[in-house]
Amino acid sequence: MSFHQNGLTLTLFAKDYTVKQVGPFTNMFFTLSSMLAFVGAIAGLVILVYKNLKTKVKIGGGVLFVLALHFALFFINGFDPTGLLGKLFTTFGLQNSISPEIFQSFNPLFIVALTFPVMGVFAWMNKRGIEPSTPKKIGLGMIIAALGFIIVLVSSIGAPSPESLHGIPVADTDRVLPYWLISSYLILTIAELFLSPIGLSFVSKVAPSRFQGLMQGGWLLATAVGNKLLFIGTLLWDKVQLWQLWLVFIICCLTSAAFIFSILKRLEKEGQG
């Protein structure tokens, strides 16, 4: 339930409590073309400075960096000596208001960007014999998820409750920066990487071979039930203070973590069997 709030309460928070217009640099992360330009510039720079790569690869990285940086500068300040980009793309301007649904794109973006680094950290820890067990990773994932909701809780302190607004969004001067919500998505995505793939793998490992398909279906069923429980966020949205709503999700995550750690030894024993 807590993990799927990006489709409900977090989107409502983006609509009613997050600024609708941002600066040119921040705006880069809300359109696909400008986001690709930023990612391309970073990737090209990494290839250019990375050691033990062939000269041709480094030259390709340098070309990618220059071209992507040109695109990025165009989206930030309209830099376009050739005049070609202006015919194909729209530069930053007042028309670039943020749609609340756009924030949901950060979750899949962070999944793509963070999967290999997180798995790399696990591999690094495994080589040194300090990698947490699979059940412990799941418990840690729930704690990390709680941290993600703590971020939006802090940003909501002092904000008027949705009930007091009577359906009217917060005044523009009282809205919070989008970095609060983006940071929350970042932390929740890291938590998801500790849970979804690892949890499904653990279920496959401990389930009897003849029941593996059934147990994997049970894991996916639990995810579906979590989606169905989203209505709890709707019920609470107009009933409690905004920070209290996030506190409910924090308590749910920490309660789940406490349960997992309470049976940790049994789960680890099953995983080793």
C-alpha positions in Angstrom: 0.0 0.0 0.0 2.7 2.5 1.0 4.8 1.8 -2.1 2.0 2.6 -4.5 1.1 6.0 -3.2 2.9 7.6 -6.2 -0.4 6.9 -8.0 -2.6 8.6 -5.4 -1.6 10.7 -2.4 1.8 11.7 -3.7 0.2 12.8 -7.0 -2.4 14.8 -5.0 0.5 16.4 -3.0 2.1 17.3 -6.3 -1.1 18.9 -7.6 -2.1 20.8 -4.5 1.1 21.5 -2.6 4.1 21.5 -5.0 5.1 24.5 -7.1 3.7 24.5 -10.7 6.6 26.4 -12.3 10.3 25.9 -11.7 13.6 27.4 -13.0 15.1 26.3 -16.3 17.6 23.8 -14.7 15.0 22.0 -12.7 12.6 22.0 -15.7 15.1 19.8 -17.5 14.0 16.9 -15.5 10.3 17.2 -16.4 10.5 16.8 -20.2 11.9 13.7 -21.9 14.0 15.5 -24.5 15.8 17.7 -22.0 16.2 14.8 -19.6 17.9 12.7 -22.3 20.2 15.6 -23.0 21.3 15.8 -19.4 21.8 12.1 -19.1 23.7 12.0 -22.4 26.0 14.7 -21.2 26.8 12.9 -18.0 27.3 9.6 -19.8 29.6 11.2 -22.4 31.6 12.8 -19.6 32.0 9.5 -17.7 33.1 7.7 -20.9 35.6 10.5 -21.6 37.3 10.4 -18.3 37.0 6.6 -17.6 40.3 4.8 -17.6 41.1 1.6 -19.6 38.9 2.5 -22.5 40.0 2.5 -26.1 40.7 5.8 -27.8 37.8 5.4 -30.2 35.4 4.9 -27.4 36.7 8.0 -25.6 36.3 10.0 -28.8 32.8 8.8 -29.0 32.2 9.8 -25.4 33.6 13.2 -26.1 31.3 13.7 -29.2 28.3 12.5 -27.1 29.2 15.0 -24.3 29.5 17.9 -26.7 26.3 17.2 -28.5 24.3 16.5 -25.4 25.7 19.5 -23.6 24.6 21.6 -26.6 21.1 20.3 -26.3 21.1 20.8 -22.5 22.2 24.4 -22.8 19.5 25.0 -25.4 16.8 23.8 -23.0 18.3 25.9 -20.1 18.9 29.2 -21.8 18.1 28.9 -25.4 21.7 28.5 -26.6 21.3 27.7 -30.3 23.9 29.1 -32.7 22.7 27.0 -35.6 19.0 27.9 -35.1 18.1 24.2 -35.8 17.1 23.2 -32.4 14.6 26.0 -32.0 12.7 24.6 -35.0 12.4 21.1 -33.5 12.1 21.7 -29.7 10.6 24.2 -27.3 13.0 26.0 -25.0 12.2 26.8 -21.4 9.5 29.4 -20.8 6.4 30.3 -18.8 4.4 27.7 -20.8 6.4 24.9 -19.2 4.2 24.4 -16.1 4.6 21.1 -14.3 1.7 18.5 -14.6 1.3 16.6 -11.3 1.4 13.2 -13.1 4.9 14.0 -14.4 6.3 13.2 -11.0 5.4 9.6 -11.4 8.0 9.3 -14.2 10.7 9.7 -11.6 10.1 6.2 -10.2 10.9 4.3 -13.4 13.7 6.7 -14.2 15.3 6.1 -10.9 14.8 2.3 -11.2 16.8 2.4 -14.5 19.4 4.7 -13.1 19.9 3.0 -9.7 19.5 -0.8 -10.4 23.1 -1.3 -11.5 24.6 0.9 -8.7 22.6 -0.8 -6.0 23.4 -4.3 -7.3 27.1 -3.2 -7.6 27.1 -2.2 -3.9 25.7 -5.6 -3.0 28.4 -7.3 -5.1 31.1 -5.2 -3.4 29.7 -6.1 0.0 29.5 -9.8 -1.0 33.2 -9.8 -1.9 34.0 -8.5 1.6 31.6 -10.9 3.4 29.4 -8.1 4.7 26.4 -8.4 2.4 23.1 -8.6 4.3 21.0 -11.7 3.9 18.0 -11.5 1.6 15.4 -11.3 4.4 17.5 -8.6 6.1 17.6 -6.6 2.8 13.8 -6.8 2.7 13.6 -5.5 6.3 16.0 -2.7 5.5 14.0 -1.9 2.4 10.9 -1.2 4.6 13.0 1.1 6.8 14.3 3.0 3.8 10.7 3.3 2.5 9.8 4.9 5.9 12.6 7.5 5.3 11.1 8.3 2.0 7.8 9.3 3.6 9.6 11.2 6.4 10.9 13.5 3.7 7.4 14.5 2.6 6.3 14.6 6.2 8.9 17.2 6.9 7.9 19.3 3.9 4.2 19.1 5.0 4.7 20.5 8.5 2.7 23.7 8.8 0.8 23.0 5.6 -3.0 23.4 5.7 -4.9 20.2 5.7 -6.6 19.1 2.5 -10.0 19.3 4.3 -9.4 23.0 5.1 -8.7 23.7 1.4 -12.2 22.5 0.3 -10.7 21.3 -3.0 -8.8 24.5 -3.7 -5.0 24.1 -4.1 -2.6 25.9 -1.8 -1.6 29.4 -2.8 1.4 29.5 -5.1 3.4 31.4 -2.4 2.9 28.6 0.1 3.8 25.7 -2.2 7.0 23.6 -1.6 9.8 23.0 -4.0 9.6 19.9 -6.2 12.9 18.6 -4.8 11.1 17.4 -1.7 8.9 15.1 -3.7 11.7 14.1 -6.1 13.9 13.2 -3.1 11.0 11.1 -1.7 10.7 9.2 -5.0 14.4 8.6 -5.0 14.4 7.1 -1.5 11.3 5.0 -2.2 12.8 3.7 -5.4 15.9 2.6 -3.5 13.6 0.8 -1.1 11.8 -0.8 -4.0 15.0 -2.2 -5.3 15.6 -3.8 -1.9 12.2 -5.3 -2.0 10.6 -6.2 -5.3 13.3 -8.2 -7.2 14.9 -9.5 -4.1 11.6 -10.6 -2.5 10.5 -12.4 -5.6 13.8 -14.1 -5.8 13.6 -15.2 -2.2 10.2 -16.6 -2.6 11.4 -18.7 -5.6 14.3 -19.9 -3.5 12.5 -21.1 -0.4 9.3 -22.4 -2.1 9.2 -26.2 -2.8 9.9 -26.7 -6.5 6.4 -27.9 -7.3 4.9 -24.8 -5.7 7.3 -22.2 -7.1 4.8 -20.9 -9.7 2.1 -20.7 -7.1 4.3 -18.9 -4.5 5.4 -16.4 -7.1 1.8 -15.8 -8.0 1.1 -15.2 -4.3 3.9 -12.6 -4.2 2.3 -10.8 -7.1 -1.1 -11.2 -5.5 0.2 -9.4 -2.4 1.3 -6.5 -4.7 -2.2 -6.4 -6.2 -3.7 -6.3 -2.7 -1.4 -3.4 -1.9 -2.8 -1.6 -4.9 -6.3 -2.3 -3.9 -5.6 -0.8 -0.4 -4.8 2.6 -2.0 -8.3 3.6 -1.1 -7.1 4.1 2.5 -5.1 7.1 1.4 -8.3 8.5 -0.2 -10.2 8.0 3.0 -7.5 9.8 5.1 -6.8 12.6 2.6 -9.7 14.7 3.7 -9.8 13.5 7.3 -6.4 14.2 8.9 -3.6 16.7 8.8 -1.2 16.1 5.9 1.7 15.2 8.1 -0.5 12.7 9.9 -1.3 11.0 6.6 2.4 10.5 5.9 2.9 9.3 9.5 0.4 6.5 8.8 2.5 5.2 5.9 5.7 5.5 8.0 4.1 3.4 10.8 3.0 0.8 8.2 6.6 0.5 6.8 8.2 0.4 10.2 5.7 -2.2 11.5 6.4 -4.4 8.4 10.2 -4.0 9.1 9.7 -4.9 12.8 7.8 -8.0 11.8 10.4 -9.1 9.3 13.2 -8.6 11.8 11.2 -10.5 14.5 11.3 -13.7 12.3 14.7 -12.9 10.7 16.5 -15.9 12.0 13.8 -18.3 10.8 13.7 -16.6 7.3 17.5 -16.8 7.1 17.4 -20.5 8.1 14.8 -21.2 5.4 16.9 -19.3 2.8 20.0 -21.4 3.6 18.1 -24.7 3.5 
